[in-house]
Amino acid sequence: MRTTIELPDQLVKEAMQVTRIKKKTELIRKALQNLVQQAKVAQLKEYYGKIDLDIDMDTLRSR
C-alpha cells in the first residue's frame, strides 16, 4: 500500500541511527510491527490473574 505521510525529519534520522536501518520503508515497517506487538502484549497482560489454569507442573513433567 502506498501512503504519503509527514514525519519529523529529526525523529526519522534518529530512529535510523539508533536501529541502523538504512531505508525509510523498512524503518516504518519495523516500527509498525513493534507497535502491534506491544499492543498484543498489553492485551495479554489484562488477563493476568483472571484465568485459573489449574496446572500441576509435576504432572506435566511426568508426561
C-alpha positions as CSV (number, residue, x, y, z in Angstrom):
1,M,0.0,0.0,0.0
2,R,1.4,3.4,-0.9
3,T,0.8,6.1,1.5
4,T,2.1,9.7,1.8
5,I,2.8,10.8,5.3
6,E,4.6,13.7,7.0
7,L,7.1,12.7,9.6
8,P,9.5,14.8,11.7
9,D,12.9,14.6,9.9
10,Q,14.9,14.6,13.1
11,L,12.8,11.7,14.5
12,V,13.3,9.7,11.4
13,K,17.0,10.4,11.3
14,E,17.4,9.4,15.0
15,A,15.4,6.2,14.5
16,M,17.5,5.3,11.5
17,Q,20.7,5.9,13.5
18,V,19.6,4.0,16.6
19,T,18.3,1.0,14.7
20,R,20.9,1.1,11.9
21,I,18.1,0.7,9.4
22,K,19.0,2.4,6.1
23,K,15.7,2.6,4.3
24,K,12.7,4.6,5.5
25,T,10.2,2.0,4.3
26,E,11.9,-0.7,6.3
27,L,12.1,1.6,9.3
28,I,8.3,2.4,9.2
29,R,7.5,-1.3,8.7
30,K,9.6,-2.3,11.8
31,A,8.0,0.5,13.8
32,L,4.5,-0.7,12.9
33,Q,5.4,-4.3,13.8
34,N,6.8,-3.2,17.2
35,L,3.6,-1.2,17.8
36,V,1.4,-4.1,17.0
37,Q,3.5,-6.5,19.2
38,Q,3.3,-4.0,22.1
39,A,-0.5,-3.8,21.8
40,K,-0.8,-7.5,21.8
41,V,1.4,-7.9,24.9
42,A,-0.7,-5.2,26.7
43,Q,-3.9,-7.1,25.8
44,L,-2.4,-10.3,27.3
45,K,-1.4,-8.5,30.5
46,E,-5.1,-7.7,31.1
47,Y,-5.7,-11.4,31.6
48,Y,-3.1,-11.7,34.3
49,G,-4.7,-13.3,37.3
50,K,-8.1,-13.7,35.7
51,I,-7.7,-17.2,34.3
52,D,-7.1,-20.1,36.6
53,L,-5.4,-22.8,34.5
54,D,-5.0,-25.2,37.5
55,I,-1.8,-26.7,36.0
56,D,0.3,-29.1,38.1
57,M,3.9,-28.8,36.9
58,D,4.9,-32.1,38.3
59,T,2.1,-33.9,36.3
60,L,3.2,-32.1,33.2
61,R,6.8,-33.0,33.7
62,S,6.0,-36.7,34.1
63,R,4.1,-37.0,30.8
